[in-house]
Amino acid sequence: MKVGAVILAAGAGSRFGGGKLLAEVGGRPIVRHVIDAAVAAGLDPIVVVVPPDETLASVDLAPGRAIENPTPQEGLSSSVRLGLRQLDADATDPVDAALILLGDQPRVRPAVIGALIEAADRSPRTPFVVARYGGDGAPNPVLARRSIWRLADELVGDRGFGPVLATHGELVRTVRVDGSNPDIDTADDLRRLVEAERPPGDVS
């Protein structure tokens, strides 16, 4: 099964105060962690949807291909559409599915991505496969088969495929995984993540 990645990284990060995806966790920008997870999981090609300004110009996105979303104010749905179109254009061979990742989830794990792909292989007629974390109930990332990409043209707002997943459970297979996959929406979110991962006794 050939699976590519669409990483959604065009948001303004206004709740963070701007520059959210440039903030570092463990010495690497948040969005770089997501790219590295996609690479480690063997996703190819990788498309990174970025804002129309130079916000992410200083970040090495390789081997991801950056595609600019000229209207990020239209919400996540616009980035999903652009990303899927570019993924289709970039693939040397047609991809069977897209793994849609949020650029502000630096703790997404390659093993979870692999589990979604394995579940998709076992459920070839199920259009969506979604992770569900035991720690926080987070529903990302999402695997979307090519057969369902046409629905992206009908999406609006800032929830991507969320409304489809919520109202059409018959289209979705859920993979339950341990741990959590937190969004970094605010500076406090980042602080909590760093503090939670600080070794015992480290007061730096």
HELIX and SHEET records of a PDB file:
HELIX    1   1 LYS A   20  LEU A   22  5                                   3    
HELIX    2   2 ILE A   30  ALA A   40  1                                  11    
HELIX    3   3 PRO A   72  GLU A   74  5                                   3    
HELIX    4   4 LEU A   76  ASP A   90  1                                  15    
HELIX    5   5 PRO A  110  ARG A  122  1                                  13    
HELIX    6   6 ARG A  146  GLU A  154  5                                   9    
HELIX    7   7 GLY A  162  THR A  167  1                                   6    
HELIX    8   8 GLY A  169  LEU A  171  5                                   3    
HELIX    9   9 ALA A  187  GLU A  197  1                                  11    
SHEET    1   A 7 ARG A  65  GLU A  68  0                                        
SHEET    2   A 7 ILE A  46  VAL A  50  1                                        
SHEET    3   A 7 VAL A   3  LEU A   8  1                                        
SHEET    4   A 7 ALA A  97  LEU A 102  1                                        
SHEET    5   A 7 VAL A 142  ARG A 145 -1                                        
SHEET    6   A 7 PHE A 128  TYR A 133 -1                                        
SHEET    7   A 7 VAL A 172  VAL A 177  1                                        
SHEET    1   B 2 GLU A  24  VAL A  25  0                                        
SHEET    2   B 2 ARG A  28  PRO A  29 -1                                        
END                                                                             
